[in-house]
Amino acid sequence: MNKNILSVLDFKNEIEEIIDFGLKLKKDFNSGKKLNYLNNKTLGLIFERASLRTRVSFELGMDILGGRVVSVDKDQIKIGSRESVKDVALVFSRYVDIIVYRSLSQDDLQEFAKNSTVPVINGLDRNEHPCQILADFMTIKEKKGRLSGLNFVFIGDGNNNLTNSYLLACPIVGMNIKVVSPRKYLPKKNFVETAIEFSKLSKSKVVLQDNMDQLQDSDIITTDTWISLWDKNEREQRIKDFKQYKITKEIMANAKKDAIFMHCMPICYQEEVTKEVAYGPQSVVLDEAENRLWAQMALMIKMLS
């Protein structure tokens, strides 16, 4: 595992180890065991955009593990304007043992991690969302008992941070991945090429398509918002482009009988998914949200051990 976790590739050899440890932490906590793995450790949080699940799960996770949390947002420190990225990284890492940074700028995240003297975790940036992958894969293994050989289908914007991370992670663990997206939103070449290289090693499949056909073998169907923070000026066009890619009960009925529906949240109901699917019997979105806590706890322990 790399010192910093900025990409799925930084823990590519430890994905299942981390999620198995997360499952153990969850079981131990629910049986009443104390989880004081990080006594007297301090987690620093820097958030430059809104967060519910990432922020709360990291704060609560460090508390459960016996540590402390220091949290700041963009208006308090104004990285890059009031103070340089390098100086903030050098100073903040003198105070804490590990840092989660949700940055608006990919360059700022890279510069911060390069200068920090303690481990840095990417709390989501424009390119990737590595912590979400751990929670999602933990949920899949919890529900399905395995990862290898399953058919994972992402429907929606094929060129966002979550899709990029899925493309990297699924072939690493031997899951087949299918990205269903309008042609102009299909994933970037570099992520696809890397995914294909991993798929050759694990003998899994990487499929890209612009239609909603051949979804009957799906074990997992997932999606994400069509309009991210970086795309808000394209809202009207994107609603038109993606209107045929909404996940409905008919789509879920066409998958395997035991297929599950996932969404990292927040959800724009009646856009990427209907409420009857998101709240339906196949949905595991709340388990997925809870597992952010256990997966990230496991990640922090591994990084600081």
C-alpha positions in Angstrom: 0.0 0.0 0.0 1.3 3.5 -0.8 1.8 6.1 1.8 -1.0 8.2 0.3 -4.3 7.0 -1.0 -5.2 9.2 -3.9 -6.3 6.5 -6.3 -7.7 3.0 -6.3 -4.3 2.0 -7.7 -2.7 3.1 -4.4 -4.2 0.0 -2.6 -4.7 -2.2 -5.6 -3.1 -5.2 -3.9 -5.0 -4.8 -0.6 -8.6 -4.2 -1.7 -10.0 -7.5 -0.4 -7.8 -7.4 2.7 -9.2 -4.0 3.6 -12.8 -4.8 3.0 -12.5 -8.1 4.9 -11.0 -6.2 7.8 -13.9 -3.7 7.6 -16.4 -6.6 7.8 -14.5 -7.8 10.9 -14.6 -4.4 12.5 -18.3 -4.1 11.9 -19.0 -7.5 13.4 -16.7 -6.9 16.4 -18.3 -3.5 17.1 -21.9 -4.9 16.9 -20.9 -7.6 19.4 -19.8 -5.0 21.9 -16.0 -5.1 21.5 -13.9 -2.0 21.9 -12.0 -1.0 18.8 -9.2 1.2 20.3 -6.8 0.6 17.4 -5.9 4.3 17.0 -5.7 5.6 20.6 -4.3 9.1 20.7 -4.1 9.4 16.9 -5.5 12.6 15.3 -7.3 12.7 12.0 -7.3 16.0 10.0 -10.2 16.8 7.6 -10.1 19.4 4.9 -13.2 19.8 2.8 -13.5 22.2 -0.1 -17.0 21.0 -1.1 -20.1 19.6 0.6 -20.0 16.2 2.3 -22.3 14.1 4.4 -21.2 10.5 4.3 -17.5 11.0 3.8 -17.2 13.6 6.6 -19.4 11.9 9.2 -18.0 8.4 8.6 -14.4 9.5 8.9 -15.2 11.6 12.1 -17.2 8.9 13.7 -14.8 6.2 12.6 -11.8 7.9 14.2 -13.8 8.5 17.4 -14.8 4.8 17.6 -11.1 3.9 17.1 -10.1 6.0 20.1 -8.7 9.0 18.2 -9.4 12.7 17.7 -10.6 14.8 14.8 -9.6 18.3 13.6 -11.8 19.6 10.8 -11.5 22.7 8.6 -13.2 23.8 5.4 -12.2 26.0 2.5 -13.4 29.3 3.9 -11.3 28.9 7.0 -8.0 28.3 5.3 -8.5 29.3 1.7 -5.9 27.0 0.2 -4.1 28.6 -2.7 -5.2 32.1 -2.0 -4.7 33.0 1.6 -1.9 30.4 1.9 0.0 28.2 -0.5 -0.9 24.5 -0.8 2.6 23.6 0.2 2.5 25.6 3.4 -0.8 24.3 4.5 0.3 20.7 3.9 3.6 21.2 5.8 1.9 22.9 8.8 -1.2 20.7 9.0 0.8 17.6 8.9 2.8 18.8 12.0 -0.5 18.7 14.0 -2.1 15.4 12.9 -1.3 11.8 12.1 -3.4 11.3 8.9 -5.4 13.7 6.6 -8.5 13.4 4.4 -8.6 16.1 1.8 -11.6 16.7 -0.5 -10.2 19.1 -3.0 -11.8 21.0 -5.8 -8.5 20.9 -7.7 -6.7 17.8 -8.8 -3.4 19.7 -8.9 -3.9 21.0 -5.3 -4.5 17.4 -4.0 -1.4 16.2 -5.7 0.7 19.1 -4.4 -0.7 18.7 -0.9 0.0 15.0 -0.8 3.6 15.6 -2.1 4.4 18.0 0.7 2.5 16.4 3.6 4.7 14.4 6.0 1.7 12.2 7.1 -0.5 10.0 5.0 -3.2 11.7 2.8 -6.5 10.2 1.7 -8.4 11.5 -1.3 -11.9 12.3 0.0 -13.1 12.6 -3.6 -11.8 14.6 -6.5 -12.6 15.1 -10.1 -10.8 11.9 -11.2 -11.6 9.3 -8.5 -13.4 8.4 -5.4 -11.3 5.6 -3.9 -13.0 5.4 -0.4 -16.4 4.9 -2.1 -15.0 1.9 -3.9 -14.0 0.2 -0.6 -17.5 0.7 0.8 -19.2 -0.5 -2.3 -17.1 -3.6 -2.6 -17.5 -4.3 1.1 -21.3 -4.2 0.6 -21.1 -6.4 -2.5 -19.1 -9.0 -0.6 -21.4 -8.8 2.4 -24.4 -9.5 0.2 -22.9 -11.8 -2.4 -20.1 -13.5 -0.5 -17.6 -12.8 -3.2 -16.3 -10.3 -5.7 -14.6 -12.4 -8.4 -16.8 -13.5 -11.3 -19.7 -11.1 -10.5 -21.2 -8.9 -13.3 -21.0 -5.2 -12.3 -23.0 -2.8 -14.4 -22.7 1.0 -14.2 -25.4 3.0 -16.0 -25.1 6.8 -16.5 -22.2 9.2 -16.9 -19.3 7.0 -17.9 -16.8 9.8 -17.6 -17.0 10.8 -13.9 -14.9 10.1 -10.9 -16.9 7.1 -9.6 -16.9 5.4 -13.0 -13.2 5.9 -13.3 -12.6 4.2 -9.9 -15.0 1.3 -10.8 -13.1 0.7 -14.0 -9.8 0.4 -12.2 -11.1 -1.6 -9.2 -13.5 -4.2 -10.8 -10.9 -5.9 -13.0 -8.3 -5.9 -10.1 -10.6 -8.1 -8.0 -11.8 -10.2 -10.9 -15.2 -8.6 -11.4 -16.6 -8.1 -14.9 -17.6 -4.5 -15.5 -20.0 -3.1 -18.1 -20.3 0.7 -18.5 -23.5 1.8 -20.2 -23.5 5.4 -21.2 -24.2 7.8 -24.1 -21.4 7.6 -26.6 -20.1 11.1 -25.9 -19.9 10.3 -22.1 -18.1 7.0 -22.4 -14.9 6.7 -20.2 -11.6 8.3 -21.0 -9.1 6.2 -22.9 -6.5 6.0 -20.2 -8.9 4.5 -17.6 -10.2 2.0 -20.1 -6.7 0.9 -21.2 -5.7 0.4 -17.6 -8.8 -1.5 -16.8 -8.2 -3.8 -19.8 -4.7 -4.5 -18.6 -5.9 -5.6 -15.2 -8.7 -7.6 -16.8 -6.1 -9.7 -18.7 -4.5 -10.6 -15.4 -7.8 -11.5 -13.7 -9.5 -13.0 -16.7 -12.4 -10.6 -16.3 -14.3 -8.5 -18.9 -14.5 -4.8 -19.6 -17.4 -3.8 -21.8 -18.5 -0.3 -22.9 -21.8 0.3 -24.6 -24.2 3.1 -25.4 -27.5 1.1 -25.2 -29.5 -0.6 -22.4 -29.4 -4.0 -24.0 -28.0 -7.3 -22.5 -28.4 -6.5 -18.8 -30.0 -9.8 -17.9 -26.8 -11.2 -16.4 -26.2 -8.2 -14.0 -25.4 -9.0 -10.4 -25.0 -5.4 -9.4 -26.5 -2.3 -11.1 -25.3 1.1 -10.0 -25.5 4.7 -11.1 -24.5 8.2 -10.0 -25.9 11.7 -10.4 -25.8 12.9 -14.0 -24.7 16.4 -13.0 -21.7 16.7 -10.7 -20.3 19.9 -9.3 -18.0 20.3 -12.3 -20.9 19.8 -14.7 -23.6 22.1 -13.3 -23.5 24.5 -16.2 -24.4 21.6 -18.5 -27.5 20.5 -16.6 -30.1 21.1 -19.3 -28.1 19.3 -22.0 -27.2 16.4 -19.7 -30.9 15.8 -18.7 -31.7 15.4 -22.4 -28.6 13.2 -23.1 -29.2 10.8 -20.2 -33.0 10.5 -20.2 -32.9 7.0 -21.7 -30.5 5.8 -19.0 -32.8 6.1 -15.9 -32.9 3.0 -13.7 -36.4 1.9 -13.3 -38.1 -1.2 -11.8 -38.3 -2.6 -15.4 -34.5 -2.3 -15.7 -34.0 -4.1 -12.4 -36.5 -6.8 -13.3 -34.5 -7.5 -16.4 -31.4 -8.3 -14.3 -30.8 -11.4 -12.2 -33.5 -12.1 -9.6 -31.0 -11.5 -6.8 -29.4 -8.4 -8.4 -28.8 -5.5 -6.1 -29.0 -1.8 -6.8 -26.3 0.6 -5.5 -25.9 4.4 -5.5 -23.2 6.3 -3.6 -25.7 9.1 -2.8 -26.8 11.9 -2.9 -29.6 10.8 -5.3 -31.5 13.0 -7.7 -34.8 11.1 -7.8 -36.6 10.7 -11.1 -33.4 11.6 -12.9 -30.8 8.7 -12.7 -33.1 6.4 -10.7 -36.7 6.2 -9.6 -37.7 6.3 -5.9 -39.3 2.8 -6.2 -35.9 1.4 -7.1 -33.9 3.4 -4.6 -36.2 2.4 -1.8 -37.1 -1.0 -3.3 -36.3 -4.5 -2.1 -33.2 -4.8 -4.3 -31.6 -1.5 -3.1 -28.7 -1.6 -0.7 -27.9 2.1 -0.8 -28.2 2.5 3.0 -26.0 -0.5 3.7 -23.5 1.0 1.2 -23.6 4.3 3.0 -23.1 2.7 6.4 -20.2 0.7 5.1 -18.3 3.9 4.4 -17.7 3.9 8.1 -16.3 0.4 8.5 -14.3 0.4 5.3 -12.6 3.7 6.1 -11.9 2.7 9.6 -10.1 -0.4 8.2 -8.2 1.8 5.7 -7.0 4.2 8.4 -5.8 1.4 10.7 -3.9 -0.2 7.8 -2.3 3.1 6.9 -1.3 3.9 10.4 -0.2 0.4 11.5 
